[in-house]
């Protein structure tokens, strides 16, 4: 099968990392896979995995813009030379492009909804849901049915997946020491960490406020913040103003988080309200890390609630966050037990092989109905 994934960009992030893993996994299963986007840091990783990238003049989130129209024209011309069997769109702009290509060329398409969206006029007028719509969690599935009136029979629930085996291998001592040295962490000592885009909606400032109490109760502890974003300068200044700049390390964006997770003793998950899942949560689970999560939005709660794999605290309560992290740090046996349970859950439900099986089944559904789809009977 020749599959073209469409997305706005390939900058480092949870959704783009998942797209890369999905593309590489499908290629290993014998499919010919391409990714079209406006480019970004993960293009080189795709190339290393043998995935061709089709560059689009696309650096906008406005679906009805001249830039989106130009991207459609470029794609349409290329598809005249290189046919594909199926399109898989991952962002709003990509969904509109896929719908326009279906209208013009009758190429069937699938969409994945990676989070929660407002019911703006454009989405109401042109929902662009495709032959099948993949929801990454049960709350997202309900959101699509209740807010966008997408019929349940068109929705398939397929969570993000991860190569659990690659994250579950422990780091050897020399690798850990090298990683700690490269980020300016002490050679030994406890480390609390998070992986998040540095934007206000993630609540990283709440973690910094909590760290003041964590450091008071667990002397010598360090904080490792993986990710980048417009709020980084303010957060760095905040760490200095709170008096513990030397204990906090900002790594910037990392295309591969395995090393960073390997040096963390506790992982703090900071979801945004609109977040549908959170790939960093899965990565921490696969790495066997004890998890403290802020209860913001409903996507992460769907994964964590009732599973006994970590602690959950209310948003905007740094006191609760500090207590939960300290509890993990001061009870290593309990932390290890929770980390092992998290890893077992990741292996059982979210392993990439299982997700690939489900995605391939959706593709097969679409291609089996291609004749109806090409006539517009969707």
Secondary structure as UniProt FT lines:
FT   STRAND          2..6
FT   HELIX           14..28
FT   TURN            29..30
FT   STRAND          32..37
FT   TURN            41..42
FT   HELIX           43..48
FT   TURN            49..50
FT   STRAND          52..55
FT   HELIX           66..81
FT   STRAND          86..89
FT   HELIX           92..105
FT   STRAND          109..113
FT   HELIX           121..125
FT   STRAND          132..135
FT   HELIX           138..147
FT   HELIX           152..154
FT   STRAND          155..157
FT   HELIX           164..168
FT   HELIX           173..182
FT   TURN            183..184
FT   STRAND          191..195
FT   HELIX           200..202
FT   HELIX           204..217
FT   TURN            219..220
FT   STRAND          222..227
FT   TURN            230..231
FT   HELIX           232..241
FT   TURN            242..243
FT   HELIX           245..247
FT   STRAND          248..252
FT   HELIX           258..262
FT   STRAND          266..269
FT   TURN            273..274
FT   HELIX           279..286
FT   TURN            287..288
FT   STRAND          290..295
FT   HELIX           299..304
FT   TURN            305..306
FT   STRAND          310..314
FT   TURN            315..316
FT   HELIX           318..330
FT   HELIX           332..349
FT   HELIX           352..368
FT   HELIX           370..374
FT   TURN            375..376
//
